[in-house]
């Protein structure tokens, strides 16, 4: 049986009526429903329990960069509230702490020598951008174990033994100078630095960065200062799990492990993960600046998006541009305002947080939590939406931290899950469907559409012969048998009812000016008016904002193309007078082309006939001339016999009554 708590957990629109006797009568209406439906069924508003969001903003002390800094939210499931966070950014004369973290492997010797000379100059230049500038120094190489170093006794104490040089022993991280404004002391420490060495290419930079971030007391980070971690290297860094090559399998705990000898857990704890390093940098409000040589610039450029507040600069030969690089990085980092959100680990799966930045220019890039180019004293606002997916078994306050990257201030949102009704032990706070009409014998016949369909249409729960519809993330399910909803309407262009109407009882109720089953058609006929003001040029009907031509020969957007239906074109002495005849008829160009081709073909045939005839006449003339020439050269010979010789001829006569037989007689 549903209770008030179960009802409110179904969704933000659900309400519970705890008015006594509300379920009396034949209808036995449910206590769990939407507020308007409960009121229609006779439940007084003062007896309605409904999930509401309560937002309390505690005052923020003046002069802070982030406001508000303390917010309390009473949050029911499924009802995400919105709050507005402001962060004032821009480049001002803030106190600045900058820690030099330098790779002192042998390949960095030229850069290290250059740093010894420009370190003081950089400190003086940064004072143009800071009211109080302090520096510290530390160095790193790699874990002093095999296979990262040569473990031969002579090489452990002097990695440069083969080169007849004296080098410092390999170390994971060595803190040399805490934050100070004494440039003389800084210069003295820098001049004492020498190179070291290791075997493989990657270095242990992440180990050193994490220790520099979390060992705040040793490093001397000030709470009120902007914190810059300048990492100088010419090689990539080892990542988590790389240390398994050395047999080191204990994950990094993210804590500080420093003594006078440096990082004490270098040989017994893995390299930190990128996520772990990012978390510690953000937690301690530290901007990281990578000054790397050209060969490894791309590697660190790909890494930077995973580290909040990171900047990558290309270090030129012998660190000649170090001062300009650091100054530009500082300007860029302070003009970028970005927030990161963190939820207590044990409750992170129950909550979701969405952040959208509203930049001073007025732009609000969807899905982005960052604004760039923020000027001094400009404020960036962040729209923050917090939602709770479900209720914990034992509700307790949950802390959500919203930290502007690199700021020493943050906002804490204290969420108090509202998963229980306040009506308490009042009689109507629990479902009172008990008695002769609510028993197992009643069955679920009343919950089936037409008595034969699925129970509550498969979208609800049958309680004492009545359907209580389930909540849906798509919309509202309602109806006596949960057969209706507001999201089963036709979709158009990826939106219900094309975004031009509301889905009511599985049918689109179109907004003014639209019609159609998915509100796809404009109600006005204005889109069908031709330039001369006639509806479809008088030759068609306007259907869903488009002209449907009555004549199958008509065409065009407004049925304006009609070569057969307008007699004026045939009778016009000049076609150019009637624009429609000239410009609207789609057959006119075809007719002109056919006419020209016909004329051209006729001319070709005539020329060919004339050519053949002339050739025949010419041939005859040539033949006649040649014949006459042949006859002129012929000699005529005439034979004449004056007295022809007599030739006697004897003819045998046969009487008519005799029969002539050929051959001899026997």
Secondary structure as a PSIPRED ss2 file (coil, helix, strand):
# PSIPRED VFORMAT (PSIPRED V4.0)

   1 X C   1.000  0.000  0.000
   2 X C   1.000  0.000  0.000
   3 X E   0.000  0.000  1.000
   4 X H   0.000  1.000  0.000
   5 X H   0.000  1.000  0.000
   6 X H   0.000  1.000  0.000
   7 X H   0.000  1.000  0.000
   8 X H   0.000  1.000  0.000
   9 X C   1.000  0.000  0.000
  10 X C   1.000  0.000  0.000
  11 X C   1.000  0.000  0.000
  12 X C   1.000  0.000  0.000
  13 X C   1.000  0.000  0.000
  14 X C   1.000  0.000  0.000
  15 X E   0.000  0.000  1.000
  16 X E   0.000  0.000  1.000
  17 X E   0.000  0.000  1.000
  18 X C   1.000  0.000  0.000
  19 X C   1.000  0.000  0.000
  20 X C   1.000  0.000  0.000
  21 X C   1.000  0.000  0.000
  22 X C   1.000  0.000  0.000
  23 X C   1.000  0.000  0.000
  24 X C   1.000  0.000  0.000
  25 X C   1.000  0.000  0.000
  26 X C   1.000  0.000  0.000
  27 X C   1.000  0.000  0.000
  28 X C   1.000  0.000  0.000
  29 X C   1.000  0.000  0.000
  30 X C   1.000  0.000  0.000
  31 X C   1.000  0.000  0.000
  32 X E   0.000  0.000  1.000
  33 X E   0.000  0.000  1.000
  34 X C   1.000  0.000  0.000
  35 X H   0.000  1.000  0.000
  36 X H   0.000  1.000  0.000
  37 X H   0.000  1.000  0.000
  38 X H   0.000  1.000  0.000
  39 X H   0.000  1.000  0.000
  40 X H   0.000  1.000  0.000
  41 X C   1.000  0.000  0.000
  42 X C   1.000  0.000  0.000
  43 X C   1.000  0.000  0.000
  44 X C   1.000  0.000  0.000
  45 X H   0.000  1.000  0.000
  46 X H   0.000  1.000  0.000
  47 X H   0.000  1.000  0.000
  48 X E   0.000  0.000  1.000
  49 X E   0.000  0.000  1.000
  50 X E   0.000  0.000  1.000
  51 X C   1.000  0.000  0.000
  52 X C   1.000  0.000  0.000
  53 X C   1.000  0.000  0.000
  54 X E   0.000  0.000  1.000
  55 X E   0.000  0.000  1.000
  56 X E   0.000  0.000  1.000
  57 X E   0.000  0.000  1.000
  58 X C   1.000  0.000  0.000
  59 X C   1.000  0.000  0.000
  60 X C   1.000  0.000  0.000
  61 X C   1.000  0.000  0.000
  62 X C   1.000  0.000  0.000
  63 X C   1.000  0.000  0.000
  64 X C   1.000  0.000  0.000
  65 X C   1.000  0.000  0.000
  66 X E   0.000  0.000  1.000
  67 X E   0.000  0.000  1.000
  68 X C   1.000  0.000  0.000
  69 X C   1.000  0.000  0.000
  70 X E   0.000  0.000  1.000
  71 X E   0.000  0.000  1.000
  72 X E   0.000  0.000  1.000
  73 X E   0.000  0.000  1.000
  74 X E   0.000  0.000  1.000
  75 X E   0.000  0.000  1.000
  76 X C   1.000  0.000  0.000
  77 X C   1.000  0.000  0.000
  78 X C   1.000  0.000  0.000
  79 X C   1.000  0.000  0.000
  80 X C   1.000  0.000  0.000
  81 X E   0.000  0.000  1.000
  82 X E   0.000  0.000  1.000
  83 X E   0.000  0.000  1.000
  84 X E   0.000  0.000  1.000
  85 X E   0.000  0.000  1.000
  86 X E   0.000  0.000  1.000
  87 X E   0.000  0.000  1.000
  88 X E   0.000  0.000  1.000
  89 X C   1.000  0.000  0.000
  90 X C   1.000  0.000  0.000
  91 X C   1.000  0.000  0.000
  92 X C   1.000  0.000  0.000
  93 X C   1.000  0.000  0.000
  94 X C   1.000  0.000  0.000
  95 X E   0.000  0.000  1.000
  96 X E   0.000  0.000  1.000
  97 X E   0.000  0.000  1.000
  98 X E   0.000  0.000  1.000
  99 X E   0.000  0.000  1.000
 100 X E   0.000  0.000  1.000
 101 X E   0.000  0.000  1.000
 102 X E   0.000  0.000  1.000
 103 X E   0.000  0.000  1.000
 104 X C   1.000  0.000  0.000
 105 X E   0.000  0.000  1.000
 106 X H   0.000  1.000  0.000
 107 X H   0.000  1.000  0.000
 108 X H   0.000  1.000  0.000
 109 X H   0.000  1.000  0.000
 110 X H   0.000  1.000  0.000
 111 X H   0.000  1.000  0.000
 112 X H   0.000  1.000  0.000
 113 X H   0.000  1.000  0.000
 114 X H   0.000  1.000  0.000
 115 X H   0.000  1.000  0.000
 116 X H   0.000  1.000  0.000
 117 X H   0.000  1.000  0.000
 118 X H   0.000  1.000  0.000
 119 X H   0.000  1.000  0.000
 120 X H   0.000  1.000  0.000
 121 X H   0.000  1.000  0.000
 122 X H   0.000  1.000  0.000
 123 X H   0.000  1.000  0.000
 124 X H   0.000  1.000  0.000
 125 X H   0.000  1.000  0.000
 126 X H   0.000  1.000  0.000
 127 X C   1.000  0.000  0.000
 128 X C   1.000  0.000  0.000
 129 X C   1.000  0.000  0.000
 130 X C   1.000  0.000  0.000
 131 X C   1.000  0.000  0.000
 132 X E   0.000  0.000  1.000
 133 X E   0.000  0.000  1.000
 134 X E   0.000  0.000  1.000
 135 X E   0.000  0.000  1.000
 136 X E   0.000  0.000  1.000
 137 X E   0.000  0.000  1.000
 138 X E   0.000  0.000  1.000
 139 X E   0.000  0.000  1.000
 140 X E   0.000  0.000  1.000
 141 X C   1.000  0.000  0.000
 142 X C   1.000  0.000  0.000
 143 X C   1.000  0.000  0.000
 144 X C   1.000  0.000  0.000
 145 X C   1.000  0.000  0.000
 146 X C   1.000  0.000  0.000
 147 X C   1.000  0.000  0.000
 148 X C   1.000  0.000  0.000
 149 X C   1.000  0.000  0.000
 150 X C   1.000  0.000  0.000
 151 X C   1.000  0.000  0.000
 152 X C   1.000  0.000  0.000
 153 X H   0.000  1.000  0.000
 154 X H   0.000  1.000  0.000
 155 X H   0.000  1.000  0.000
 156 X H   0.000  1.000  0.000
 157 X H   0.000  1.000  0.000
 158 X C   1.000  0.000  0.000
 159 X C   1.000  0.000  0.000
 160 X C   1.000  0.000  0.000
 161 X H   0.000  1.000  0.000
 162 X H   0.000  1.000  0.000
 163 X H   0.000  1.000  0.000
 164 X C   1.000  0.000  0.000
 165 X C   1.000  0.000  0.000
 166 X C   1.000  0.000  0.000
 167 X C   1.000  0.000  0.000
 168 X C   1.000  0.000  0.000
 169 X C   1.000  0.000  0.000
 170 X C   1.000  0.000  0.000
 171 X C   1.000  0.000  0.000
 172 X C   1.000  0.000  0.000
 173 X C   1.000  0.000  0.000
 174 X E   0.000  0.000  1.000
 175 X E   0.000  0.000  1.000
 176 X E   0.000  0.000  1.000
 177 X E   0.000  0.000  1.000
 178 X E   0.000  0.000  1.000
 179 X E   0.000  0.000  1.000
 180 X E   0.000  0.000  1.000
 181 X C   1.000  0.000  0.000
 182 X C   1.000  0.000  0.000
 183 X H   0.000  1.000  0.000
 184 X H   0.000  1.000  0.000
 185 X H   0.000  1.000  0.000
 186 X H   0.000  1.000  0.000
 187 X H   0.000  1.000  0.000
 188 X H   0.000  1.000  0.000
 189 X H   0.000  1.000  0.000
 190 X H   0.000  1.000  0.000
 191 X H   0.000  1.000  0.000
 192 X C   1.000  0.000  0.000
 193 X C   1.000  0.000  0.000
 194 X C   1.000  0.000  0.000
 195 X C   1.000  0.000  0.000
 196 X E   0.000  0.000  1.000
 197 X C   1.000  0.000  0.000
 198 X C   1.000  0.000  0.000
 199 X C   1.000  0.000  0.000
 200 X C   1.000  0.000  0.000
 201 X C   1.000  0.000  0.000
 202 X C   1.000  0.000  0.000
 203 X E   0.000  0.000  1.000
 204 X C   1.000  0.000  0.000
 205 X H   0.000  1.000  0.000
 206 X H   0.000  1.000  0.000
 207 X H   0.000  1.000  0.000
 208 X H   0.000  1.000  0.000
 209 X H   0.000  1.000  0.000
 210 X H   0.000  1.000  0.000
 211 X H   0.000  1.000  0.000
 212 X H   0.000  1.000  0.000
 213 X H   0.000  1.000  0.000
 214 X H   0.000  1.000  0.000
 215 X C   1.000  0.000  0.000
 216 X H   0.000  1.000  0.000
 217 X H   0.000  1.000  0.000
 218 X H   0.000  1.000  0.000
 219 X H   0.000  1.000  0.000
 220 X C   1.000  0.000  0.000
 221 X C   1.000  0.000  0.000
 222 X C   1.000  0.000  0.000
 223 X C   1.000  0.000  0.000
 224 X C   1.000  0.000  0.000
 225 X C   1.000  0.000  0.000
 226 X E   0.000  0.000  1.000
 227 X E   0.000  0.000  1.000
 228 X E   0.000  0.000  1.000
 229 X E   0.000  0.000  1.000
 230 X E   0.000  0.000  1.000
 231 X E   0.000  0.000  1.000
 232 X E   0.000  0.000  1.000
 233 X E   0.000  0.000  1.000
 234 X C   1.000  0.000  0.000
 235 X C   1.000  0.000  0.000
 236 X C   1.000  0.000  0.000
 237 X E   0.000  0.000  1.000
 238 X C   1.000  0.000  0.000
 239 X C   1.000  0.000  0.000
 240 X C   1.000  0.000  0.000
 241 X C   1.000  0.000  0.000
 242 X H   0.000  1.000  0.000
 243 X H   0.000  1.000  0.000
 244 X H   0.000  1.000  0.000
 245 X H   0.000  1.000  0.000
 246 X H   0.000  1.000  0.000
 247 X C   1.000  0.000  0.000
 248 X C   1.000  0.000  0.000
 249 X C   1.000  0.000  0.000
 250 X C   1.000  0.000  0.000
 251 X C   1.000  0.000  0.000
 252 X C   1.000  0.000  0.000
 253 X C   1.000  0.000  0.000
 254 X C   1.000  0.000  0.000
 255 X C   1.000  0.000  0.000
 256 X C   1.000  0.000  0.000
 257 X C   1.000  0.000  0.000
 258 X E   0.000  0.000  1.000
 259 X E   0.000  0.000  1.000
 260 X C   1.000  0.000  0.000
 261 X C   1.000  0.000  0.000
 262 X E   0.000  0.000  1.000
 263 X E   0.000  0.000  1.000
 264 X C   1.000  0.000  0.000
 265 X C   1.000  0.000  0.000
 266 X C   1.000  0.000  0.000
 267 X C   1.000  0.000  0.000
 268 X C   1.000  0.000  0.000
 269 X C   1.000  0.000  0.000
 270 X C   1.000  0.000  0.000
 271 X C   1.000  0.000  0.000
 272 X C   1.000  0.000  0.000
 273 X C   1.000  0.000  0.000
 274 X H   0.000  1.000  0.000
 275 X H   0.000  1.000  0.000
 276 X H   0.000  1.000  0.000
 277 X H   0.000  1.000  0.000
 278 X H   0.000  1.000  0.000
 279 X H   0.000  1.000  0.000
 280 X H   0.000  1.000  0.000
 281 X H   0.000  1.000  0.000
 282 X H   0.000  1.000  0.000
 283 X H   0.000  1.000  0.000
 284 X C   1.000  0.000  0.000
 285 X C   1.000  0.000  0.000
 286 X E   0.000  0.000  1.000
 287 X E   0.000  0.000  1.000
 288 X E   0.000  0.000  1.000
 289 X E   0.000  0.000  1.000
 290 X E   0.000  0.000  1.000
 291 X E   0.000  0.000  1.000
 292 X E   0.000  0.000  1.000
 293 X C   1.000  0.000  0.000
 294 X H   0.000  1.000  0.000
 295 X H   0.000  1.000  0.000
 296 X H   0.000  1.000  0.000
 297 X H   0.000  1.000  0.000
 298 X H   0.000  1.000  0.000
 299 X H   0.000  1.000  0.000
 300 X H   0.000  1.000  0.000
 301 X H   0.000  1.000  0.000
 302 X H   0.000  1.000  0.000
 303 X H   0.000  1.000  0.000
 304 X H   0.000  1.000  0.000
 305 X C   1.000  0.000  0.000
 306 X C   1.000  0.000  0.000
 307 X C   1.000  0.000  0.000
 308 X C   1.000  0.000  0.000
 309 X C   1.000  0.000  0.000
 310 X E   0.000  0.000  1.000
 311 X E   0.000  0.000  1.000
 312 X E   0.000  0.000  1.000
 313 X E   0.000  0.000  1.000
 314 X E   0.000  0.000  1.000
 315 X C   1.000  0.000  0.000
 316 X C   1.000  0.000  0.000
 317 X H   0.000  1.000  0.000
 318 X H   0.000  1.000  0.000
 319 X H   0.000  1.000  0.000
 320 X C   1.000  0.000  0.000
 321 X C   1.000  0.000  0.000
 322 X H   0.000  1.000  0.000
 323 X H   0.000  1.000  0.000
 324 X H   0.000  1.000  0.000
 325 X H   0.000  1.000  0.000
 326 X H   0.000  1.000  0.000
 327 X H   0.000  1.000  0.000
 328 X H   0.000  1.000  0.000
 329 X H   0.000  1.000  0.000
 330 X H   0.000  1.000  0.000
 331 X H   0.000  1.000  0.000
 332 X H   0.000  1.000  0.000
 333 X H   0.000  1.000  0.000
 334 X H   0.000  1.000  0.000
 335 X H   0.000  1.000  0.000
 336 X C   1.000  0.000  0.000
 337 X E   0.000  0.000  1.000
 338 X E   0.000  0.000  1.000
 339 X E   0.000  0.000  1.000
 340 X E   0.000  0.000  1.000
 341 X E   0.000  0.000  1.000
 342 X E   0.000  0.000  1.000
 343 X E   0.000  0.000  1.000
 344 X C   1.000  0.000  0.000
 345 X H   0.000  1.000  0.000
 346 X H   0.000  1.000  0.000
 347 X H   0.000  1.000  0.000
 348 X H   0.000  1.000  0.000
 349 X H   0.000  1.000  0.000
 350 X H   0.000  1.000  0.000
 351 X E   0.000  0.000  1.000
 352 X E   0.000  0.000  1.000
 353 X E   0.000  0.000  1.000
 354 X E   0.000  0.000  1.000
 355 X E   0.000  0.000  1.000
 356 X E   0.000  0.000  1.000
 357 X E   0.000  0.000  1.000
 358 X E   0.000  0.000  1.000
 359 X C   1.000  0.000  0.000
 360 X C   1.000  0.000  0.000
 361 X C   1.000  0.000  0.000
 362 X C   1.000  0.000  0.000
 363 X C   1.000  0.000  0.000
 364 X C   1.000  0.000  0.000
 365 X C   1.000  0.000  0.000
 366 X C   1.000  0.000  0.000
 367 X C   1.000  0.000  0.000
 368 X C   1.000  0.000  0.000
 369 X C   1.000  0.000  0.000
 370 X E   0.000  0.000  1.000
 371 X E   0.000  0.000  1.000
 372 X C   1.000  0.000  0.000
 373 X C   1.000  0.000  0.000
 374 X C   1.000  0.000  0.000
 375 X C   1.000  0.000  0.000
 376 X C   1.000  0.000  0.000
 377 X C   1.000  0.000  0.000
 378 X C   1.000  0.000  0.000
 379 X E   0.000  0.000  1.000
 380 X E   0.000  0.000  1.000
 381 X E   0.000  0.000  1.000
 382 X E   0.000  0.000  1.000
 383 X E   0.000  0.000  1.000
 384 X E   0.000  0.000  1.000
 385 X E   0.000  0.000  1.000
 386 X E   0.000  0.000  1.000
 387 X E   0.000  0.000  1.000
 388 X E   0.000  0.000  1.000
 389 X C   1.000  0.000  0.000
 390 X C   1.000  0.000  0.000
 391 X C   1.000  0.000  0.000
 392 X C   1.000  0.000  0.000
 393 X C   1.000  0.000  0.000
 394 X C   1.000  0.000  0.000
 395 X C   1.000  0.000  0.000
 396 X C   1.000  0.000  0.000
 397 X C   1.000  0.000  0.000
 398 X E   0.000  0.000  1.000
 399 X E   0.000  0.000  1.000
 400 X E   0.000  0.000  1.000
 401 X E   0.000  0.000  1.000
 402 X E   0.000  0.000  1.000
 403 X E   0.000  0.000  1.000
 404 X E   0.000  0.000  1.000
 405 X C   1.000  0.000  0.000
 406 X C   1.000  0.000  0.000
 407 X C   1.000  0.000  0.000
 408 X C   1.000  0.000  0.000
 409 X C   1.000  0.000  0.000
 410 X E   0.000  0.000  1.000
 411 X E   0.000  0.000  1.000
 412 X E   0.000  0.000  1.000
 413 X E   0.000  0.000  1.000
 414 X E   0.000  0.000  1.000
 415 X E   0.000  0.000  1.000
 416 X E   0.000  0.000  1.000
 417 X E   0.000  0.000  1.000
 418 X C   1.000  0.000  0.000
 419 X C   1.000  0.000  0.000
 420 X C   1.000  0.000  0.000
 421 X C   1.000  0.000  0.000
 422 X C   1.000  0.000  0.000
 423 X C   1.000  0.000  0.000
 424 X C   1.000  0.000  0.000
 425 X C   1.000  0.000  0.000
 426 X C   1.000  0.000  0.000
 427 X H   0.000  1.000  0.000
 428 X H   0.000  1.000  0.000
 429 X H   0.000  1.000  0.000
 430 X E   0.000  0.000  1.000
 431 X C   1.000  0.000  0.000
 432 X C   1.000  0.000  0.000
 433 X C   1.000  0.000  0.000
 434 X C   1.000  0.000  0.000
 435 X C   1.000  0.000  0.000
 436 X C   1.000  0.000  0.000
 437 X C   1.000  0.000  0.000
 438 X C   1.000  0.000  0.000
 439 X C   1.000  0.000  0.000
 440 X H   0.000  1.000  0.000
 441 X H   0.000  1.000  0.000
 442 X H   0.000  1.000  0.000
 443 X C   1.000  0.000  0.000
 444 X C   1.000  0.000  0.000
 445 X H   0.000  1.000  0.000
 446 X H   0.000  1.000  0.000
 447 X H   0.000  1.000  0.000
 448 X E   0.000  0.000  1.000
 449 X H   0.000  1.000  0.000
 450 X H   0.000  1.000  0.000
 451 X H   0.000  1.000  0.000
 452 X C   1.000  0.000  0.000
 453 X C   1.000  0.000  0.000
 454 X C   1.000  0.000  0.000
 455 X E   0.000  0.000  1.000
 456 X H   0.000  1.000  0.000
 457 X H   0.000  1.000  0.000
 458 X H   0.000  1.000  0.000
 459 X C   1.000  0.000  0.000
 460 X E   0.000  0.000  1.000
 461 X E   0.000  0.000  1.000
 462 X E   0.000  0.000  1.000
 463 X E   0.000  0.000  1.000
 464 X C   1.000  0.000  0.000
 465 X C   1.000  0.000  0.000
 466 X E   0.000  0.000  1.000
 467 X E   0.000  0.000  1.000
 468 X E   0.000  0.000  1.000
 469 X E   0.000  0.000  1.000
 470 X C   1.000  0.000  0.000
 471 X C   1.000  0.000  0.000
 472 X E   0.000  0.000  1.000
 473 X C   1.000  0.000  0.000
 474 X C   1.000  0.000  0.000
 475 X E   0.000  0.000  1.000
 476 X C   1.000  0.000  0.000
 477 X E   0.000  0.000  1.000
 478 X E   0.000  0.000  1.000
 479 X C   1.000  0.000  0.000
 480 X C   1.000  0.000  0.000
 481 X C   1.000  0.000  0.000
 482 X C   1.000  0.000  0.000
 483 X C   1.000  0.000  0.000
 484 X E   0.000  0.000  1.000
 485 X E   0.000  0.000  1.000
 486 X C   1.000  0.000  0.000
 487 X C   1.000  0.000  0.000
 488 X C   1.000  0.000  0.000
 489 X C   1.000  0.000  0.000
 490 X C   1.000  0.000  0.000
 491 X E   0.000  0.000  1.000
 492 X E   0.000  0.000  1.000
 493 X C   1.000  0.000  0.000
 494 X C   1.000  0.000  0.000
 495 X E   0.000  0.000  1.000
 496 X E   0.000  0.000  1.000
 497 X H   0.000  1.000  0.000
 498 X H   0.000  1.000  0.000
 499 X H   0.000  1.000  0.000
 500 X C   1.000  0.000  0.000
 501 X E   0.000  0.000  1.000
 502 X E   0.000  0.000  1.000
 503 X E   0.000  0.000  1.000
 504 X E   0.000  0.000  1.000
 505 X C   1.000  0.000  0.000
 506 X C   1.000  0.000  0.000
 507 X E   0.000  0.000  1.000
 508 X E   0.000  0.000  1.000
 509 X E   0.000  0.000  1.000
 510 X E   0.000  0.000  1.000
 511 X C   1.000  0.000  0.000
 512 X C   1.000  0.000  0.000
 513 X C   1.000  0.000  0.000
 514 X E   0.000  0.000  1.000
 515 X E   0.000  0.000  1.000
 516 X C   1.000  0.000  0.000
 517 X C   1.000  0.000  0.000
 518 X C   1.000  0.000  0.000
 519 X C   1.000  0.000  0.000
 520 X C   1.000  0.000  0.000
 521 X E   0.000  0.000  1.000
 522 X E   0.000  0.000  1.000
 523 X C   1.000  0.000  0.000
 524 X C   1.000  0.000  0.000
 525 X C   1.000  0.000  0.000
 526 X H   0.000  1.000  0.000
 527 X H   0.000  1.000  0.000
 528 X H   0.000  1.000  0.000
 529 X E   0.000  0.000  1.000
 530 X C   1.000  0.000  0.000
 531 X C   1.000  0.000  0.000
 532 X C   1.000  0.000  0.000
 533 X C   1.000  0.000  0.000
 534 X C   1.000  0.000  0.000
 535 X E   0.000  0.000  1.000
 536 X H   0.000  1.000  0.000
 537 X H   0.000  1.000  0.000
 538 X H   0.000  1.000  0.000
 539 X C   1.000  0.000  0.000
 540 X E   0.000  0.000  1.000
 541 X E   0.000  0.000  1.000
 542 X E   0.000  0.000  1.000
 543 X E   0.000  0.000  1.000
 544 X C   1.000  0.000  0.000
 545 X C   1.000  0.000  0.000
 546 X E   0.000  0.000  1.000
 547 X E   0.000  0.000  1.000
 548 X E   0.000  0.000  1.000
 549 X E   0.000  0.000  1.000
 550 X C   1.000  0.000  0.000
 551 X C   1.000  0.000  0.000
 552 X C   1.000  0.000  0.000
 553 X C   1.000  0.000  0.000
 554 X C   1.000  0.000  0.000
 555 X E   0.000  0.000  1.000
 556 X C   1.000  0.000  0.000
 557 X C   1.000  0.000  0.000
 558 X C   1.000  0.000  0.000
 559 X C   1.000  0.000  0.000
 560 X C   1.000  0.000  0.000
 561 X E   0.000  0.000  1.000
 562 X C   1.000  0.000  0.000
 563 X C   1.000  0.000  0.000
 564 X C   1.000  0.000  0.000
 565 X C   1.000  0.000  0.000
 566 X C   1.000  0.000  0.000
 567 X C   1.000  0.000  0.000
 568 X H   0.000  1.000  0.000
 569 X H   0.000  1.000  0.000
 570 X H   0.000  1.000  0.000
 571 X H   0.000  1.000  0.000
 572 X C   1.000  0.000  0.000
 573 X C   1.000  0.000  0.000
 574 X C   1.000  0.000  0.000
 575 X H   0.000  1.000  0.000
 576 X H   0.000  1.000  0.000
 577 X H   0.000  1.000  0.000
 578 X C   1.000  0.000  0.000
 579 X H   0.000  1.000  0.000
 580 X H   0.000  1.000  0.000
 581 X H   0.000  1.000  0.000
 582 X H   0.000  1.000  0.000
 583 X H   0.000  1.000  0.000
 584 X H   0.000  1.000  0.000
 585 X C   1.000  0.000  0.000
 586 X C   1.000  0.000  0.000
 587 X C   1.000  0.000  0.000
 588 X H   0.000  1.000  0.000
 589 X H   0.000  1.000  0.000
 590 X H   0.000  1.000  0.000
 591 X H   0.000  1.000  0.000
 592 X H   0.000  1.000  0.000
 593 X H   0.000  1.000  0.000
 594 X H   0.000  1.000  0.000
 595 X H   0.000  1.000  0.000
 596 X H   0.000  1.000  0.000
 597 X H   0.000  1.000  0.000
 598 X H   0.000  1.000  0.000
 599 X H   0.000  1.000  0.000
 600 X H   0.000  1.000  0.000
 601 X H   0.000  1.000  0.000
 602 X H   0.000  1.000  0.000
 603 X H   0.000  1.000  0.000
 604 X H   0.000  1.000  0.000
 605 X H   0.000  1.000  0.000
 606 X H   0.000  1.000  0.000
 607 X H   0.000  1.000  0.000
 608 X H   0.000  1.000  0.000
 609 X H   0.000  1.000  0.000
 610 X H   0.000  1.000  0.000
 611 X H   0.000  1.000  0.000
 612 X H   0.000  1.000  0.000
 613 X H   0.000  1.000  0.000
 614 X H   0.000  1.000  0.000
 615 X H   0.000  1.000  0.000
 616 X H   0.000  1.000  0.000
 617 X H   0.000  1.000  0.000
 618 X H   0.000  1.000  0.000
 619 X H   0.000  1.000  0.000
 620 X H   0.000  1.000  0.000
 621 X H   0.000  1.000  0.000
 622 X H   0.000  1.000  0.000
 623 X H   0.000  1.000  0.000
 624 X H   0.000  1.000  0.000
 625 X H   0.000  1.000  0.000
 626 X H   0.000  1.000  0.000
 627 X H   0.000  1.000  0.000
 628 X H   0.000  1.000  0.000
 629 X H   0.000  1.000  0.000
 630 X H   0.000  1.000  0.000
 631 X H   0.000  1.000  0.000
 632 X H   0.000  1.000  0.000
 633 X C   1.000  0.000  0.000
 634 X C   1.000  0.000  0.000
 635 X C   1.000  0.000  0.000
 636 X C   1.000  0.000  0.000
 637 X C   1.000  0.000  0.000
 638 X C   1.000  0.000  0.000
 639 X C   1.000  0.000  0.000
 640 X C   1.000  0.000  0.000
 641 X C   1.000  0.000  0.000
 642 X C   1.000  0.000  0.000
 643 X C   1.000  0.000  0.000
 644 X C   1.000  0.000  0.000
 645 X C   1.000  0.000  0.000
 646 X C   1.000  0.000  0.000
 647 X C   1.000  0.000  0.000
 648 X C   1.000  0.000  0.000
 649 X C   1.000  0.000  0.000
 650 X C   1.000  0.000  0.000
 651 X C   1.000  0.000  0.000
 652 X C   1.000  0.000  0.000
 653 X C   1.000  0.000  0.000
 654 X C   1.000  0.000  0.000
 655 X C   1.000  0.000  0.000
 656 X C   1.000  0.000  0.000
 657 X C   1.000  0.000  0.000
 658 X C   1.000  0.000  0.000
 659 X C   1.000  0.000  0.000
 660 X C   1.000  0.000  0.000
 661 X C   1.000  0.000  0.000
 662 X C   1.000  0.000  0.000
 663 X C   1.000  0.000  0.000
 664 X C   1.000  0.000  0.000
 665 X C   1.000  0.000  0.000
 666 X C   1.000  0.000  0.000
